[in-house]
Amino acid sequence: MRRRGGDPDIGLKLPALLAGAGVTIGGVGVTHPADLAGDVKLFSALSMEAIADAIVAESLATRDQVDQLIAALHENARDATSFASDARAIQVWGRLAS
């Protein structure tokens, strides 16, 4: 992520970044969605689809390996008995100062 300009720690920095941009922070929270059904089960498959080209470009896996993983993640999402969870997400909300 860093090699491609991303910041994997951005969530921890959000309150300070938003406050520095003039937002009055109303609250901060952490969510960790998990379920046996629903959209949370698709998150991993859709995320892998979105970053597939970067994974191959960085030589982390072959296209065939990525495609196999995506298929397995979709299969898991369809399985009513399997459990899935997303990554922790930092939430910050507030209001722009007028």
C-alpha positions as CSV (number, residue, x, y, z in Angstrom):
1,M,0.0,0.0,0.0
2,R,2.8,2.4,0.9
3,R,4.6,1.8,-2.4
4,R,1.5,2.8,-4.2
5,G,1.0,6.0,-2.2
6,G,-1.5,4.7,0.4
7,D,-1.3,5.0,4.1
8,P,-2.4,1.9,6.0
9,D,-2.5,3.9,9.2
10,I,-4.8,6.7,7.9
11,G,-7.7,5.7,10.2
12,L,-5.6,6.4,13.3
13,K,-4.7,9.8,11.9
14,L,-8.2,10.9,10.9
15,P,-9.3,12.8,14.0
16,A,-6.2,15.0,13.9
17,L,-6.4,15.4,10.1
18,L,-10.0,16.5,10.2
19,A,-9.5,18.8,13.3
20,G,-6.6,20.4,11.5
21,A,-8.9,21.0,8.5
22,G,-11.4,22.9,10.7
23,V,-13.8,20.1,11.5
24,T,-15.3,20.1,15.0
25,I,-15.1,16.4,15.9
26,G,-18.4,15.0,17.2
27,G,-17.2,11.5,17.8
28,V,-14.9,8.7,17.0
29,G,-15.7,5.0,16.7
30,V,-14.4,1.7,15.6
31,T,-16.3,-0.9,13.7
32,H,-15.5,-4.5,12.9
33,P,-18.4,-5.9,10.8
34,A,-18.8,-9.7,10.9
35,D,-21.7,-12.0,9.9
36,L,-22.8,-15.3,8.5
37,A,-24.7,-13.5,5.6
38,G,-25.0,-10.2,3.8
39,D,-22.7,-7.7,2.3
40,V,-20.0,-8.2,4.9
41,K,-19.3,-11.6,3.3
42,L,-18.6,-10.0,-0.1
43,F,-16.1,-7.4,1.1
44,S,-13.0,-9.6,0.8
45,A,-13.9,-10.9,-2.6
46,L,-14.7,-7.4,-3.9
47,S,-11.6,-5.9,-2.3
48,M,-9.4,-8.6,-3.9
49,E,-11.0,-7.9,-7.3
50,A,-10.3,-4.2,-6.9
51,I,-6.6,-4.8,-6.1
52,A,-5.9,-7.8,-8.3
53,D,-3.9,-5.8,-10.9
54,A,-1.7,-4.3,-8.2
55,I,-1.1,-7.7,-6.7
56,V,0.1,-9.1,-10.0
57,A,2.1,-5.9,-10.8
58,E,3.9,-6.1,-7.5
59,S,4.7,-9.9,-8.2
60,L,2.9,-10.9,-5.0
61,A,0.9,-13.6,-6.9
62,T,0.2,-14.7,-10.4
63,R,-3.0,-13.8,-12.2
64,D,-4.1,-17.4,-11.9
65,Q,-3.5,-17.4,-8.1
66,V,-5.4,-14.2,-7.7
67,D,-8.3,-15.5,-9.8
68,Q,-8.4,-18.7,-7.7
69,L,-8.5,-16.7,-4.5
70,I,-11.3,-14.5,-5.8
71,A,-13.3,-17.5,-6.8
72,A,-12.8,-19.1,-3.3
73,L,-13.8,-15.9,-1.6
74,H,-17.0,-15.7,-3.6
75,E,-17.7,-19.3,-2.8
76,N,-17.2,-18.6,0.9
77,A,-19.6,-15.6,0.6
78,R,-22.3,-17.9,-0.8
79,D,-21.9,-20.5,2.0
80,A,-24.5,-19.8,4.6
81,T,-22.5,-21.6,7.3
82,S,-19.3,-19.7,6.8
83,F,-18.3,-16.7,9.0
84,A,-16.6,-13.6,7.6
85,S,-15.4,-10.4,9.0
86,D,-14.0,-7.2,7.5
87,A,-11.0,-5.3,8.7
88,R,-11.4,-2.8,11.6
89,A,-12.5,0.6,10.4
90,I,-12.0,3.9,12.2
91,Q,-15.0,6.2,11.9
92,V,-14.9,10.0,12.6
93,W,-17.7,12.4,12.3
94,G,-18.1,16.0,12.9
95,R,-19.1,19.4,11.5
96,L,-17.2,22.0,9.6
97,A,-16.8,25.1,11.7
98,S,-18.8,28.0,10.2
